[in-house]
Amino acid sequence: MSKYQRVAYYPGCALEGTGHAYNSSTKAVGKALGLELDEVKDWNCCGAMEVKNVDPKVQTYLSSRVMSIAAHEMKASVVMAPCNGCYHNLKKAEYDLAHDAASRETVERISKKAGHETYQAGSLETIHALDWIKDGVGEDELKRRLKNSLKGLKVANYYGCMYTRPRHIFPEKDKGAGSESTSQPHFMDDLLAAAGAENVDFPLKTACCGGAHTLSDSDTSTKLVLNILRAAEAAGADVIATECPTCHSGLEMHQVRAEKALGEKTTVKMLYFTQLLGVALGIGPRKLGIHENVSDGMAALDKVL
Amino acid sequence: MRAELLARAEAVLEEWVQARGEAPTREAVETFRLLALHRQGARGVPSFNACRETCREIAYHFNLLGEAHSEKTLRMMALLVQHLELFVRGKMEVEGLGEFCCASRPVRQQSAVEEKTHG
């Protein structure tokens, strides 16, 4: 049995809001593949961008609290975070706690004050939803369980910038065959190819979408997203597959804004990779939350449903 | 056309390097000055690596176009250069507010210190 067969699940704030469909599709796909999720009890925000910008050590503490609950209260050895921001912050906290005495001191002090066990680096493995399915099930088993091939669907896989950066917080990546690459990530490509999709060459797969500018400089964000959408269309994609709720919302919202503010219309659709895998596994679109997406994913799925 | 696009990309990174008070390098990495400029521009600013793959893709598309002309590849290279321009200009605008993404720097750290000192 894979060590990823049953994992602690840290959905994070976005999956309870704008990324609700990512939450439901992740759970539905896991169930269909025989994978189990134990949601981290009483989890908190990972510290995201806001806390990190004010005090990075408090962000480290917030992420460490989630890992402490998973490791000490739930006795889990693996925690899975489907959001790039959460995944990145947990990995960053793990790195800081292993390498920075001041971070360890801060986390210990606040943990004591909060009345829970201090998280010790190395107690837990943090993975992304892509690792969970790729290493927990694998392409062969996924192929065996397919009910609807995604054949004919052209997909641009968009990983965003936080899934692989900075390299040093992802020591398990770039380890050769079978491992994920930080410069050319491919786990989502591999899974969707196994589900029958045709992945297009997409050179902006890890490019910045301007997420951090969204409020301070919306026009730059809109232009960055528009460029990503145009590149996906130029590559021949029907769909952009996403694996992060923030990237996904950014692409969808700025697609609408680009048309309204700049008069630039693009037609490529956005779907979470779990929604695409769910369709391939024969799960109904409603269970996958496809109707919750802003872009009309069903229009792109006409080819395969 | 591919040379013009590459030169445009280099000019964007030169602007970034100059804005940080340095002289843009004339050296090359893997035969591309663009990659050397990126390396120079990312020194001490880890989040600038968010455009590293974009620079590498520009170099790759430049090479592809050297092998055979393709309108699709040319269009993709133009989109890549445009992305680099947008990213770097956006980054220059927010630089005063602090780092973002993977190398976040406390935005209000200085003002917090001032508040403590004066408050």
Interface residues (C-beta under 8 A of the other chain):
Chain A: M49 K52 N53 V54 D55 P56 H88 C161 M162 R165 P166 S183 Q184 P203 L204 K205 T206 A207 C208 G210 A212 H213 S216 D217 T220 S221 K223 L224 N227 I228 R230 A231 A234 A235
Chain B: P46 N49 A50 C51 R52 E53 T54 R56 E57 Y60 H61 K72 R75 M76 L79 L80 Q82 H83 L86 F87 R89 G90 E93 V94 L97 G98 F100 C101 C102 A103 S104 R105 P106 V107 R108 Q109 A112
